[in-house]
């Protein structure tokens, strides 16, 4: 069960007023003339204070605020807490929306999956409402805990800088204006609120999981206690130095990706110049210097994009794989759901067929369908296409599960139709998506229906079924979950 704090507890903090919050928002400018914000509210002290402060900021700017709570369906109290939040925010004239994370829940990594679902749902809401800015309430103590944990795990220059004050989601930008504000100042802000009936203090919800030592963050919090708050200025200076180091590294990663990486529409990446004797990364790839680390981080992001993953593999794992390839101890190495395949002086990175889901993925005409977190398929058909009886039998599978693919003549004809495929490893082609009707192939990413018809004919395979679907417009796009590079760490100094 959670408990509610009545706001009467003594606090040594200093309440935030409109002017101080405006200073916290200033580094994220510019905003539109009448800014519209979405703010994530769980009911805890930090998010309640952020919602109240953001409402005043929006009102002063002639804008609008929408608050959102995500019910993950993991706790019995969650629905009641969301209703309580609705009632509390209504006192300030704040519109509140509750979203639900529906469907089966994972048996492992529940917190990580819940966080990903939460951001996805809020991002989709922002897109639906036409809102460009999502505010979340991570504060100074959260940042101190994050940096400490990442230092304990030796997460490198990128991780040790902590949370960025700004990052981009698919449809909006996520802002953390309270990163330099202490927990005690946030609680003091709520205690200073005056209700419509003159009551003192705004209540908030205390979640007992925040004191559960099962979680690493809680153990770190208990170890730090208030040490970071007492040495806040020194910690901010140290965090600023870590942020500056990350920004330098991000620039080096960006240069590495721009100079050495190309990404083709079939989802295969090529990394050039990794093993040239005169190339700086060649001599430094196993070290901790800037060039070697930039190459390792850069290749990690390539693996994330090609493999459709949310995060790149560990930096040490990438360094190990590159060292094996450089020394020619292996020509292929599996990592992050991908294959790193050395060829002469370059590396091909493609999806590992054995790591893919092999069950058929149903497709509906008239709607887009994501597949393997890498490709998107959109099928459009005329109303009189006569496909009503067949449309429900369309699905996507990996090309490697299609019988004709295992005929040499089929693959040779594919390479003639799309010339750069002639140099693709067989396993890379096997990982391409295939649209099928029943068990009959219709289209491969990069091959339209009429082109696949020629390939099938050359391989001696039946093509009569294709006549039913020639009126369909098939659009394949390689759209990984994250861009190849999204650097732009933002450190917000104490205003």
N, C-alpha and C positions, 0 to 999 in steps of 0.2 A: 504494500500500500504506500501511497505517497501522502505527505502531510502538507498543510498550507501554513505558511509563515504570515503572521498578522501584521508585520511591519513595525512592531513596537520594540523590537530588539535593539539595543544600543549599537551604534556603529561609529567607528573612527574615521569613516570615509567622508569625502566631500561630495555633495550632490552635484550632478550635472544640470546645468540650466540651458536655456535655448541658445545662448551665445557660445557656450563651450561645445555643445553638440554641433552647432553650425561650423565651428572650427574643425571638428573631427570629420565633417562631411566635405570640407573645402578641397582636400587633396584629390577627391574623386570627380571634381568638375572637369568639363562642363556637363550640366544637365539641360534638358529641354526647358523652354520658357515656363511651362506648368508641369513640373516633374511628377511622374507617377511611379510610385514605389511599391514593391511587394516585400513584406517583412515576414520572416519565419518566426513563429511563436509556439513554444512548447508549453508555456506556463511557468517556466523557471524565472528566477529573478532577472537574469541577463536579458532574455528575450522580451519579458514584460516591460522592462525599462526601455529597451530599444524601440518597441512599438509606440510607447507614449512619447518618447523624444522625437521619433520620426514623424508622428502625427503632427506635432507642433511645427516641425521643420517644413512639412508639406503645406500646412495651412498658411504659414508665413510666405511661402513661395507661390501660393495659389494652385497647388497641386493636389494630388489624391494619394491616399494610402490604402492598400489592401493587405490584411493580415491573413496568414495561412498556417494551419496546423495539420500535420500528417499523422493519421492514426494508423500505425503499422499492424494493428491486430495482434500484437504480441503480449499485451497485458490487459487484464480484465478492467482495470481502472481507466484505460485510455479514453474511452468514449465519454465517460463522465467528466474527465479532466478537460476534454475538448469543449464540452458544453459549458463548463465553468469559465474557460477562457473567453468563449463567446460573450457570456454575460458581463465579465469584467471589462472587456474591450469596448462593449457597447456604451459604457459610462463615459468613454472619451470620444464617442462618435466614430469608432473604427469598425469598418466592415470586416467581417471574419468569415473565412471559408475553411471547411474541414475536408481534407482529402483522405482517401483510404487506400492502403496498399493491399490490394486483393490478391487472391490466388494462393497456391501452396507456399509455405515458408521453408527456407533451407534448413538443413539439420546442422550445418557448420557455418562458421563465419557469419553468424546472424547479424551482428552489429554492422559489419562492413556492407552486407547486402541491403540492410535496412537503410543505411546512409545513402547508398547509391539510388535506391528506390525513392527516397525522400527528395533528393536533388532532382531526379528525373521528373517526378510528379510536379514539383514546384516550377521547374523550368517549362514544362508543358502548360501549366496554368499561366505563367507569364506570357508565353507565346499566344495563348488563347485570348488573353485580356489586352494584348498589345503593350505590355510593360517591359521596360528595358533593364530595370535594376532590381536585384534581389538582395535584401539586407539580411545578414545573419549575425548572431550576437556573440561570436567568439571574442573573448576579452584577453586582457593582459595575462591573467593567471593561466588561462588555457594555452596561450602562446608559450609561456615559461615551461609548462608541462610538456608541450609538444617538442620544443627544442631539447629539453633534457632527455626525453625518451629517445629522440633521434641521435643524440650524441652518444647515449648508452649503446645504441645499435650500430654506431659508426656508419651512419647513412650517407656520409660524404657531403660535399659542398652544397649540393642541391637540397638534400633533406634537412641538414642542420640549420638552414636559414629559417625553418619553421613555416608557418602559414603565410601565404601572400595576402595582403590586404585587398587584392582585387584579382579575380580570374574570370575567364569567360566560360560560360556554359553554352549549350547549343543555340539558345534563343535569347539569352540575356547575360548580363555580367553580374557576378556575385561580389558583393562588397562587404567588408568587415570593418566598420567604422570604430568599433570599440576595442581594437587590438591593443591600444595603449592605455586603456581604462581598467583599473583594478576592480576586483570583485567587491571590495568593501565600498568603493565609490558608487558602483551600480546599485548595491543594496541601499546605500544612503539616499540615492535618487528616488527609489520607491518609497522609503520611509518618509521622505519630504513631501510626498503627494498629499493633496487635500481633496477628499471626496466631495460630491455634490451636496451631501448633507453635513459637511463639516468634519467628517471622520478623518482621523490622521492615518496616513500610510496606505500603500497599495499592497495587498497580499500577493503572494506568489506560491508556487508549488515546489516543494522539496522532494526530489526523487531519491529514494533510498539506494538506488543503484549507484548513485554518485559517491557513496561511502562503502561500496562493496569491494573489499581488497582482492577479489577474484580478478578484477580488471587491472591491467598494467597502469592505466592512467590514474586510477584511484591510489594505487601504491605510490606512484610518483608524486601525486598531490600530497599525500600524507608525509612523504619524506621531505618535500620542499616546505610544507606548512606555509608560513608567511614569509619565509626568507626572501623570496623573490620580490614580494611587495615592499619589504624593508629596504631592499637594495635596488629599488625600481630604476632609478636613473642610471646606475651602473649597468644593470641588465639591459636597458634600452640601448645604451652605447654599444655593448657587446653584440646585441641583436642587430644593430645597424651595421657593424663590421661584417657579421655573417651574411647579411643581406647584400652588402656591397660585393662580397666574394661570389655570391651566387649570381649576381647580375653580370659580373665579368665572365663567369663560366657559361652563362646562358648565351652571351654573345659569341663565345668560342664554339659552342654547340651549333648555334645557328649558322656560323661560317662553315663548319664541317659539313652540315647537311646540304647547304647550298652548293658547295664546291664538289662534293663527292657522291651525292645520292640522287638517283632518279627513280621515279615511281611510275610504272606503266598501268594502263587501265585494266589489265587482267590481275592486278593486285600483287605483282612481283616487283621487288625493288632490286636495284643494282647499285653496289657500292664500289666506286672506282678508286684506284690509286692506293689501296691499303697496304700493298706489299712492295711498292717501288722502293728501291734502296735509298733513293734521294728524298723520299717522302718523310716529313717529320714524324707522322704518326707511326711509321714502320719501326723506327728505332725506340719510340717512347710508349708503345702500346701497352707494355706491361707495367709501366711506372705510375706514379701518382702525380706527375707533373700535369700542367694545364692541358697540353696537347693530347696526351694519352687519355686523360679523364674525359675530355670533350669527345674523343672518338668513341669511348665506351658508352657514355651517355647517349650520344647520337645513334649508335647502332642499337642501343636498347629501345629507343623510340621507333626505329625502323621495325624492330621485332613486334612492338606493341601494335603498330598500324597494320602490318601484314598479317599478324595473327589474330586481329580483332579483339585484343585484350584491353582491359581498362588501365593496366599499369605495365610498365616495362619490366623485364627481369632484373634481378639484382645486378648491380654494377660488377661485382666480383665474378659472377657467372659469365657475364659478357666478356670481361677481360680474359678469362680462362679460355673461352671458346675461340676468341681471336688469336690467342697465343698458339693454340693447337693448329689452327689453320695456317698461321704464319710459318710455323715450323714444319708444316706439311706432315704432321703426325696423323692428320685426317684430312680428307677433302670435303666431308660433309659432317655437320654437327647439328643436333637437334636442341633447340632452346626456345622456350616461350611459345610452344605450339607451332614453331616454324623450323625450316631447314636453312642453315647457313651453308652454302655450297660454293667452295672456292673453284674458280676457273681462271687460270693464268694469273693475271694481276688484278682481278676483281672478284667480288662476292655477289652471288645471287641469293636473295632471301625470298623464300616462298612458303606458303602454308603447308604444314605437315599433314599429309592425307590421313595418317593413322591417328591424329589427334582430333579429327573432325567428327561431329555427330553424323551418323550414317543413316538415320531414319529419314523417310520422305517428309518434306515440309509442305503442307497444303498451301495452295495459292488460289486467290479469288480474282476474277476479272473485275477491273474497275477500281482496285485498291493496290497500294504499294505494299510490298512484302520484303522485310529484311531477312537476310540469310547469312548465317555464320558470322554475324556482326561485321561483315565486310561488304556484302553486295546488297543492292536493292533492285527488285524487279517490279515493274509496273506493266500491267496488261490492259490494253484498251481494245474494245471491239464494238462494231456498229450494232445498233439495237436489233437489226434484222439479220444478225450474223448466224442465226440458227444454231447457237452453241449451248442452249439452255440445258440440254441433256448431258453434255460432256464437260461443262465448266467445273463441276464439282470433283472431277477426277484429275485435275491438274496439280502438279507438285514439283518441288525442286529437290534434286539429289546431287551429290558430287559426281562429276563426269566419270571418275574412276569406277563407279558402280554400274556404268552403262556397258553392256556387252560389246557393242561395236567399237568402243574405245580401245579394246585390247587387240584389235586388228591393226597391223602395221599400216595397211593401205588407208585405213580411216585416219590415222594420225598424220600420215604423209599428206593426205588431201587437206586436212585441217591446216597444216603448215603452208601449203600452197595458197590457201584462201587468206590466211593471216600470216604474212611472211616472217614476222619476228618470232613466231612460235616455233620456227624450225630449230632455233637454238635453245628452246625451253626444255629442261629436264622433264622426263615423262611424269614424275611425281608432281611437278608444278602444274602440268596440264590436268592431271587427275583431280586436283583440288578446285578446278573451275566449277561453277554451278551449271547444272543442266536442268532445263525445264522439260518435263515429260508429261504425256497424257497416257494414263494407265501405265504401261511399261514401255511406251514408245517415245523416243527423243523428239523434241520439237525445236529447241533452241539452246545454244550454249552462249554464255557471256562472250560477246565478240562475234558471234555468228547468228545472223538473222535466220528466220525459218527457210527462206529461199536458198540461202547459202548452205545451211545444213542439209537441205535436200540434195544438193550437188555432192556433198561429202558422203552422205549415206549411199547415194547411187553408185559412186565410185567404189565404195566398199561392198557393194552387192547386197545392201540392206534394203528392206521394204520402205517405200516412201508414200504409199497411198494415203495413209492417215494424215499426212501434212496438208492435204487438200482441204480438210475440215477447218484448218486454222490459219489459212493464208490471209484472211481478213483481219486477224489480230495484229495490233501494233505492240511489239515487244521491245521494252526499253530496259536495258541492264545498266547499272551504274555501280562503280566501285566507290563505296561510301563508308569507310571505316568509322569506328566509334569516336575516334579522336584524330585531329590533324597530325601531320608528320611533326610539326613543331608548334608549340604554343607558349613559348617563353614570354616573359613580361612580369617577372616578380616585382611586386610593389611593397616597399617598406614605408610605413607611415610613422614619421618621427613624432615625438610628444609635442603637441601644439602648444 
